[in-house]
C-alpha cells in the first residue's frame, strides 16, 4: 500500500482526532472547561500509559474479553446454524419465525432484570445478555444468505451429482459466508456494548465495573483513561475481525 493510500485511509481520521484533542486540551488549560469534570487529554494519556506499564490494565481487559468471546462466539455459531436451517427449510422457518419476531424487537438491556432473577448476578447472566444481543443479527444475516443463494448453482450441483458435503463446501459456504460475516461484525459491536453494560450493572469486574467504580468515587482522570482503554479495545476487535473477514472472503477481492 502506497503512502498516499495509507494517508487516505488513516491520515485524515488521525488528524481529526489530534485536532479535537488539541482543542479540548486548550479549553481545559484556559479554564473554559473544568479539569475536575474533563481532565486534559495529555493527563488522560499519561494515566493510560501508566496502566499499561504498571500491569493493572490486563485483568479487567481479560475479564471483559473472555466474557465477550464466550457470549459472542456462542451466538455466532447458534445464529448461523439456525439461520441457515430456517433459510433452507420452510418448516423450520415456520416453527421459529414467530418466536424470533417476538424476542428480536425487545431492547436487550430490558432483559437484564429477568435474567438477573433467573441466573443471578454472575458470569452466567453476563454471558446470556451478550448472547441474546449478538444472536439475532447473525440469525437474520444467515436466513437472508440462505434464501439468496443462486438456484442455478444449486441445480448444477444436483445435475452433476455433487455430494452433499461438497455442495455445502463449494457452493453454499462461499455464497453465504460474506453475508453471515457481515452479521457477525454487526453483532460484535452490540456484544461489546452489552458486555460492558452487564459489568456495570453487576460490578463483578471488567472494564464496565472499573468505569462505574471510578465515576462513583469522582476519579475523573482514571475514569476517562479506562474509557480510552475500552475504545481502543473495541477498535482492535473490530479491525481484527475485518482483517479476518478479508482473509475468509479472499475470492471477492480477487474477483474485483
Protein Blocks (a to p, Z undefined) as FASTA:
>chain_A
ZZklmmmmmmmmmmmmmmmmmmmmmmmmnopacfklmccfklmmmmmmmmmmnopmmmmm
mmmmmmmmmmmmmmmmmmmmmmmmmmmpmklmmmmmmmmmmmmmpcfklmmmmmmmmnop
afklmmmmmmmmmmmmmmmmmmmmmmmpcfklmmmmmmnopafklmmmmmmmmmmmmmmm
mmmmmmmmmmmmmmmmmmmmnongcjklmmmmmmmnopaklmmmmmmmmmmmmmmmmmmm
mmmmmmmmmmmmmmZZ
